[in-house]
Amino acid sequence: MSVNEERTVTIQDILEDEELQEAYAVLAGSDPDNCSYPQGYVKRQAVFACNTCTPREVEPAGLCLACTNHCHDGHDIFELYTKRNFRCDCGNSKFGVFRCQLSPGKDRQNAKNHYNHNFHGCYCTCDRPYPDTEDQVNEDMIQCIICEDWYHPRHLGCTVEDSEELQEMVCETCMNKAPFLWTYATHIAEPPVVKVSPCKGEVEVNKEEDKEPDDKRRDEPCKNGGEGSSTSPSCQEKKQATNGRTACKRTHQEMTGLPVKNQDKTVYCRLRELKTQGLERAREGAVFWPYHWRAKLCTCVSCKRAYVDAGVQFLLDESDTVLAYENRGTIEQGTASLDSLLMSSLSTLDRVQQLEIVYQFNEMQTELMAFLRQLADEGKVVTAEAIHQFFGELMSRKRRQMNS
């Protein structure tokens, strides 16, 4: 193919376009027509911010997909991808006199929402916009699954692993807020362990549930009837000189002759087991995690409390992931069979008809890309109405060409 020759895009190319599939998957999981506010704090949804209504000098606010389409059409919009446990702010007190057209009866504010500088169009530790016209390095940003901020790979403080097996990233700041994750990173994440030594500086998880109370431990020998072991004050006081026997109350096992069960119940803790292996990972830089790493986290009572204290209890919920959200959206929209449906339809046509459809598709794709580029330059969000208008005008032009 020559440099000046225009590349022909086939239908299969479009079906396999990863960026288009990803963008659709993000939007497919959210309702484009109904405000999500009545649902409360949605587990995960596509979230946007309006720079027209809530610029940098005012409090940050977030919008659901439907309000972005209907209430803020034509505004300067920041696309924030997805956020967890977020409730739509459109039309609340942060917007002044502006009211939501879809769900006007909202509380003044959503106290449980979490905001960061993304809502004002800035990202990463460099606090720069995206896309950044002043940035000479063209690279995709990566989202931390805990703080949900976006980072340039060069600012993560580590070598970015380019692997399909690595699904999620936790930035260094969030790793230090939940330091027990460093232990898991040593054994689960990439890159592998760099040295072997006792872990130092680890914030210990409370293991009180794993231990029996001291007074119970002191009384256990007496319960078991062992003379030489009855050294606790309570048991000594109850000893009688008669025949050298103690007056301690016999247990049910002693009276029935059943074997005595072990009184010390040890609660298994995967985190504690990993620590005893003596492996250590350098605690610097972001950490990349493979698929299903969350299933390997300990779920004992002590560790669950540690997750809550660090504000990362959602890590135990594998349905919290962006991948799970996108899969739900794809299934709900019924797009899983879109490619097979389209290709099966083409297979019923002869070669000339197939080429004609591909030619018409390429022509439409060129016009559509120009239309989308114009919306992007104007800072507008691609809405269903805009797409319908585009195809309506396209069909009108086709009719005029056929009638001329």
Buried (B, 14 or more C-beta within 10 A) or exposed (E): EEEEEEEEBEBEEBBEEEEEBEBBBBBBBBBBEBBBBEBEBBBBBBBBBBBEBBEEEEEBBBBBBBBBBBBBBEBBBBBBBBBBBBBBBBBBEBBEEBBBBBBEEBEEBBEEBBBBBBBBBBBBBEEBBBEBEEEEEEEEBBBBBBBBBBBBBEBBEBEBBEEEEBBBBBBBEBBEBBBBBBBBBBBBBBBEBEEEEEBEEBEEBEBEEBEEEEEEEBBBBBBBBBEEEBEBEEBEEBBEEEEEEBEBEEBEBEEEEEEEEEBEEEEEBBBBEBBEEEBBBEBEBBBBBBBEBBEEBBEBBBBBBBBEEBEBBBBBEBEBBBEBBBBBBBEEBEBEEBBEEBEEEEEEEEEEEBEEBBEEBBEBBEBBEEBBEEBEEEEBBBBEEBEEEBEEEBEEEEEEEEEE
